[in-house]
């Protein structure tokens, strides 16, 4: 049933992404419109279709990265926005723009990669490589705040045109994206997907706790740094192209766990990627159409929906554990051959 709902949501989002807008293309005419020479064919093939594909790829990357961080750090609130990863990637892309440095488009993902790695490593090192989940969260919030302060300084230094570009970029936007942006993500996916497959067994061991993981031969600190590296490779190219699309990495893993609470890291990873893709695709539709012809940033819609829904799922996921109450002690078993102890008057 859950898979049918996900499939229906993905199909509805894809049809809306390709049909709605100016010009409107009826869903029954979409197969004939793709690749045609008219205005509708050009808009669907060169504008709406790459935007839809980019939304799916970006959402899948962010959802998978969110699950990797949460499982590696054993913290359901360990998301890229709270660990300095997204802020570091945005700072790496925005700084050359404000400083008027001529940077080729192919170099921007590497700048985002360096900024995201810097933010994540600062958080891990300052928090003792994740020995305490609460320490990771608090340290990550401090690092993210420092990086966002640096972004504010850059925005003060920018002129009016650059300020508008940076502001829209920092909220996350899929506007005016083409096939070149989609193909630019493919080499990064070729690196990240095999690394994710190799990372899944380690994530399952890390869920047992640091002591049990060490007893099974896992070097916990190195495993967490490797998990952070995989998350950075997933997040940085997306941030370089779309900006920091907020809180998808928080909502998607909780949706995945809600769909199958007894699943392992492998099942949750696939579901988290699928949920992230659907979340970004569905959020992009009100971003395009709510205030048409003016487009709003998709990151504003993902944050508006993702935070309350993710908190609600987190609370519902913890509620059964609280309702169980104390485990009753077994009743004492007395043998018929052994007489029951008799309390003296002073013990009664």
C-alpha positions, 0 to 999 in steps of 0.5 A: 500500500505504501509503495502504491501511494509513493508511485501515485504521488510520483506519477501525479507530480510528474504529470503536473510538472510536464503539463501545468504552466504556460502553455498548458499541455493536456496529459494525453498529448504529452507523448506526442509533444515530447521532441516536437518542433512547436512551442509546446514541444520546446517548453516541455522538452527543454525546460520542464523535463530537465527541471523535473529530472533535476528535482528527482535527482536532487531530492534523491541525493538529499534524502539518501544523504540525510539517512546516511548522516542520521544512521552514522551519528545515531541522531534523528536530527542529524541533517545537513542543515544542522551540521554545517554541510549545507551552509559550507557548500553554499558559502563555497559557491557564493564567495567567488560571486561576491568577490568577483572571481571568475570561476568556471561552472565546472569548478563550482561543484568542487567549491561546494564540495570543499565548503561542505567538507569543511563544515562537516569536518569542523562539526565532527572534530569539535564533537569528538567524532560523534561520541555523543549524539547531543554534542554533535547536534549542538556543535553542528548548530554552532558551526552552521550559525558561524557559516551563515554569519559569513554568508550574511557578511558576503551579502552585505558586501554584494551589490544589488544584482548579486544580492538578488542572485545570492538570496534566491540561490540560498533559498534553493531554486530550480528555475531556468535549469537545463539539461547541462545542469542535469548532466553535470550531476552524473559524474558525482552520482557515478562516484556516490552510488557505489560508495553508498552500496559499500556503506550500507553494512557499516551503517547497520553496525553503527546503529548498534552503538560504538562499543558493539561496533568496535567489538565487531571490528569497525573503526568508528571514527573512520566510519563516521568520517567516511559516511560524512564524505559520502554525504558531502559528495551527494549534497555538494553538487546539488547545492552547487546547481540548485542551492541548499534545498532545505530540510529534505534530508530531515523529512525523507528519512523519517518518511522512509522509517514510517513506511517500514519501521522494521526495515534495515539500513538498506531498505531505509536508504532506498525509501529515503531516496525515493521519498526525497525525490517525490518531496522535491518534485511535489514542492516544485509545483507550488513553487512554479505555479502558486504566484505565477508568473513569479516563481518562488524558491522550492527550498521555501516550500520544502522547509515550510512543509518538511519541518512540521511534518518531520517533527510530527513523524518523529514524535509518532515514532517515539510514542510507542516506546513511551507507552510500553511502560515498565517491564513487569517482573516475573512472579517467583516460582516456588517448588512444592518440595521447598516450603515458602519462607515465613516472615517473622513478626518484625519483618511484616 
